[in-house]
């Protein structure tokens, strides 16, 4: 599981860089910028997440926007947005991963990479998406 957490953190960092630089998906999954040694399984998992999130960015962003209450999309901190994009992709397109695991991981990553309030914001948006997705499946 530790390699999955590392893969998610790496994916958030890559999506953050992709958002700021507008680089290609292939550049986004080139982890040569990382100063840390990356396990192959974490890198592979991260590439899957980054490519999937970028390929589905329009649908992911639409889903996030639809769950913002009294908040504009442009006001979301870029780190929080990277976490939300990654996690929303997982909630929407990875039914084999438990929504509670996705949200728990997102909260942990927001606590590590975000501001003091990031984990609350991320939790609120993702829980709202989870509830919507659960109703859609039933």
C-alpha positions as a printed Julia matrix, in Angstrom:
138×3 Matrix{Float64}:
   0.0    0.0     0.0
   2.87   2.34    0.69
   3.81   2.3    -2.99
   0.21   3.27   -3.87
   0.4    6.26   -1.49
   3.72   7.24   -3.04
   2.18   6.81   -6.5
  -0.75   9.07   -5.58
   1.54  11.76   -4.17
   3.67  11.6    -7.31
   0.5   11.83   -9.42
  -0.69  14.91   -7.51
   2.7   16.55   -8.03
   2.59  15.72  -11.74
  -0.98  17.01  -12.15
   0.0   20.2   -10.34
   2.91  20.7   -12.77
   0.69  19.81  -15.75
  -1.89  22.39  -14.66
   0.72  25.14  -14.34
   2.84  24.33  -17.4
   0.22  22.92  -19.79
   2.74  20.25  -20.75
   1.79  17.15  -22.69
   0.55  14.02  -20.91
   3.84  12.3   -21.75
   5.82  15.11  -20.16
   3.54  14.93  -17.13
   4.47  11.28  -16.54
   8.21  11.81  -17.03
   9.29  11.77  -13.41
  12.89  12.75  -14.11
  12.3   15.9   -12.06
  11.86  13.88   -8.88
  14.86  13.89   -6.59
  13.64  10.8    -4.77
  14.05   7.23   -5.93
  10.68   5.98   -7.14
   9.62   2.36   -6.89
   8.6    0.99  -10.28
   5.16  -0.07   -9.01
   4.52   3.44   -7.63
   5.65   5.03  -10.9
   3.41   2.73  -12.95
   0.4    3.4   -10.71
   1.1    7.13  -10.88
   1.31   7.08  -14.68
  -2.04   5.3   -14.86
  -3.62   7.92  -12.6
  -2.06  10.93  -14.35
  -2.89   9.75  -17.87
  -6.43   8.83  -16.89
  -7.01  12.15  -15.14
  -5.63  14.18  -18.05
  -7.55  12.16  -20.67
 -10.76  12.71  -18.71
  -9.99  16.23  -17.46
 -13.09  17.8   -18.97
 -15.48  15.31  -17.32
 -13.52  15.43  -14.06
 -13.57  19.24  -13.94
 -17.27  19.29  -14.78
 -17.94  16.93  -11.88
 -15.88  19.05   -9.48
 -17.61  22.24  -10.64
 -21.04  20.7   -10.08
 -20.18  20.07   -6.41
 -18.78  23.48   -5.53
 -21.13  25.38   -3.25
 -20.52  29.13   -2.94
 -17.05  28.69   -4.4
 -15.74  29.3    -7.9
 -13.52  26.8    -9.68
 -10.87  29.47  -10.31
 -10.49  30.05   -6.54
  -9.44  26.47   -5.78
  -5.81  26.3    -4.7
  -3.81  24.51   -7.37
  -2.57  21.78   -5.01
  -6.12  21.15   -3.82
  -7.29  21.05   -7.43
  -4.66  18.45   -8.32
  -5.83  16.31   -5.38
  -9.48  16.78   -6.35
  -8.83  15.94  -10.0
  -6.92  12.78   -9.17
  -9.5   11.61   -6.64
 -12.5   12.53   -8.76
 -10.99  10.56  -11.65
 -10.67   7.57   -9.32
 -14.24   7.93   -8.05
 -15.6    8.22  -11.59
 -13.47   5.74  -13.53
 -11.94   3.25  -11.1
 -14.83   1.26   -9.61
 -12.39  -1.37   -8.34
 -11.0    1.12   -5.79
 -13.25   1.71   -2.8
 -14.55   5.31   -2.58
 -13.65   5.36    1.12
 -10.03   4.51    0.22
  -9.96   7.22   -2.46
 -11.29   9.84   -0.05
  -9.08   8.73    2.84
  -5.98   8.9     0.65
  -7.01  12.34   -0.68
  -7.46  13.67    2.85
  -4.06  12.32    3.89
  -2.36  13.83    0.85
  -4.16  17.16    1.38
  -2.91  17.12    4.96
   0.65  16.58    3.71
   0.74  18.86    0.64
  -2.05  21.38    1.23
  -2.81  24.14    3.68
  -4.35  23.75    7.12
  -7.87  23.8     5.64
  -7.2   21.73    2.51
  -8.22  18.39    3.98
 -11.64  19.75    5.03
 -12.29  21.29    1.62
 -11.15  18.18   -0.27
 -13.18  15.91    2.02
 -16.35  17.97    1.53
 -16.16  18.0    -2.26
 -15.2   14.33   -2.6
 -17.85  13.15   -0.14
 -20.47  15.05   -2.15
 -19.21  13.43   -5.37
 -19.17  10.0    -3.69
 -22.8   10.4    -2.61
 -23.81  11.45   -6.14
 -21.95   8.53   -7.67
 -23.52   6.09   -5.19
 -27.01   7.29   -6.15
 -26.15   7.02   -9.87
 -25.02   3.41   -9.44
 -28.11   2.28   -7.53
